[in-house]
Amino acid sequence: MNRALLYLWFSLLRRRCLSFVRSLRRPTTLIGVLAVASLLGFLFYFRHEKFMGELVRNQSLVGGALIMLAGSTFKGFLQRGLLCEPADIEFLFTSPFTQRQIVMYRLLPSYLFAALQSLVFLALFSSHLKHPLLTAVCLMLFQLACFHLATAAAIFGGSISEEAHHRLRWMMLAAWFLITALYLRVAWDFRIVPAFCSSPLFQIFFYPALTVPDTVNAVALHRLALGLQMTHSVSTEQLWRNLLYLGAYALAAMGSLWLLLRLKINPFEAALDATTRVSERRRRLQDGRRIYVPGESAALSVRLPKLRLFDGLGAILWKNLVTMRRCRREMLLAGMFVFIYTGFFTALLWIYHDLAKKAGAATLYEERGFTTGIAAVLGMLAFFLQRMFPFDFRRDGPHLLNFRTLPVSPLALTLAEISLPTLLCLAAQACGVIPLIIFGKFDWPTMVFMVLGYPAVALALNVVWNLYYLLSALKRVGPGSSSTAVGTLMVVALSFLVFYPAGLVTVKVANHFVANPSLGFTLAAGAGLIVQYSIDMGLVLILARFFKSFEVARGA
Amino acid sequence: MRMSTAALQRMDVRPGRTSVGAKLLNLFVSPGAVFEEVVISPPRVMNYLVPTALVCLSSLVVLNATTNLEHASTAVGQLLEGEKITQTQAAWLNAHWQGVSRMAIGITTFAGVAWSAFVIWFVGKIFLKSRFAFGKALEVAGLSGTILVLGTIVTGLLAAATGDPLVRPALSLFCSKLSPDTLLRTACGLLDFFHLWATAVLTIGLSRLASVTIKESAFWIAGYWLFARIAVVLLG
């Protein structure tokens, strides 16, 4: 290894570390890093648990090794050439370094990565291994071998023709498929090949490498013949009737095809129009915009409200209400979804109520448990409705700059923006709560918990989605970035995480009052609600802060 | 009419057009030449119909010698014990075992040729990015059946000589004392001499059809007709 290249690598490494630390100022990067750190912390905390030992069983290790080996060779081969920085090509390739020195230079980051990963492995799994240090060193060396193979495959892949590359790619894929099937069968006794494939009858798929008498003497084939055996006579009348049906339908199919082919209208113009319309619709859906409906564009203007509620900041609420009124199609869809969702659980509740009445009354504890379960499921409705009611910042992206000029505080405007979707979620949940109150059995603490808990859930979810929207809008300002499915997944994960502290507090408090469950539930629910509302307020403040420092407003 | 020198040279090296019978015989000694002729000749239905019909015929001839009726009735008895079939059905199966087998021979051989041709055509088109008609693949698969004809006759003769209907010209010949249901005997039975020969012939056929090297063709043909076949039996 050349010392100059070693120094260059070290300098670049230092600079990358610094830029990584700087990138932590971006909320999305910070969240990603925290997520990885949390996962590692979680694994480290539970490193002595049994499930961690399962991860380093021989079968798991062999599986992991196979994945690494296959992944590295395949990835390298697909890369078709050594992947370098543009600066490397410009400066290093023209410098007096040998080919080996440059290859080694490109491998140095991989070596560091392998060493760090082995250290993490040692820290997490040392308690489950007989020779932890030896295993960690072997893992590091194996990873190095994988990196070498990947590099060799990349260099080799780049040296062959496109056609040969295509063929070798399929060969590798087929070979790895066979190896995977073998591994799954031997290590986990998982049969990727169905049992009927081992029947001699299946050998027919390998003609001419078969023995015909073996194939035809298969019991499965003879059992099949049993099914074809005529067990009853078919009358001539029946036969003719069947033939008549068959003939009529065949005639209809052929006749309709004949008519279709005889049409003299030019189909291409209409096809172009339809294709453009559907493509536009798909593009708008991918961009997260409304689907354009021709009839809806000519929306009539609405009279100004007379209620004082819609004065001042209430105007934002009024604007969102008008938008909602104009989105009849989306609202109809959301209404149908709510109807089906709540209808299903109402029916379930009614059936339970009816069965309990017929079979004698169920115990109060059972009935309350069932009702509470339904109430929890209704609480989940808010998760599903988030994307159906985007009448908040998500619809006002282009107007945010104007909103900032209004003489109101960002917090008040934020609250005005998120009030409508929150109220809509609550209204949808109310559709399910009413039959729940009629048919279900509640004690007062549960009822109060439900009434106060639903707004907390709906508010938290709305704020999370709006935060995501503003964050992705911030991202879009930067070069070459866009909102992705990963981002959406992150929001969904975060939607659940914002309830974690409240849930934890509820459980901890409830555990202190095991002897008195009624008091325990009341106190735990109260504590949980307080924590959740505190989190909600914190999230609202963060949302207001984001709205205030929205980058589009600055740059525009 | 003027012809270029290259065209004249091509005409010189083109193999002469042979009959189906000659092709079937030549396949044992020089499959490469046979397939080269198939590739450049216009499609001929007889190239796959005749060998497939011969496979049917030879299989029908040796069926009695290679079928263990005791083994079959034991299998039927097991089905009856497991209440999977009724007494009447069991009696029907025992009575019509050979009849069903004969009928199945006709169907399975033609279906097998079509499937093998499809596999060859698919491998050529998708994995090897080569263009050839499905009919040509059908001819290659059909002609390769000639090995199977010989294999079936040898199996029949072997069974008649040893008196064991389950004996095969495979590695299992050396462990014939083992029960036919044991894994070792099944595994040994998969390494049949004629199966390997047929696989080699198919390899040559694909290499000629797709204009690829024998090594490349062998990867796919042996991968499917040898390794996948063994994997299907042993992993299933």
Interface residues (C-beta under 8 A of the other chain):
Chain A: E163 H166 R167 W170 M171 A174 A175 L178 A181 L182 R185 R191 I192 V193 P194 A195 F196 C197 S198 F202 Q203 I204 F205 F206 Y207 P208 A209 L210 T211 V212 P213 D214 T215 V216 N217 V219 L221 H222 R223 A225 L226 Q229
Chain B: V55 S59 V62 L63 T66 T67 N68 A72 A75 V76 L79 K84 I85 Q89 W92 L93 H96 W97 V100 S101 R102 M103 A104 I105 T108 T109 A111 G112 V113 W115 S116 I126 F127 L128 K129 A141 S144 G145 I147 L148 G151 T152 T155 R168 D192 F194 H195 L196 A198 T199 L202 V212 E216 F219 W220 G223 Y224 W225 L226 F227 A228 R229 A231 V232 V233 L234 L235 G236
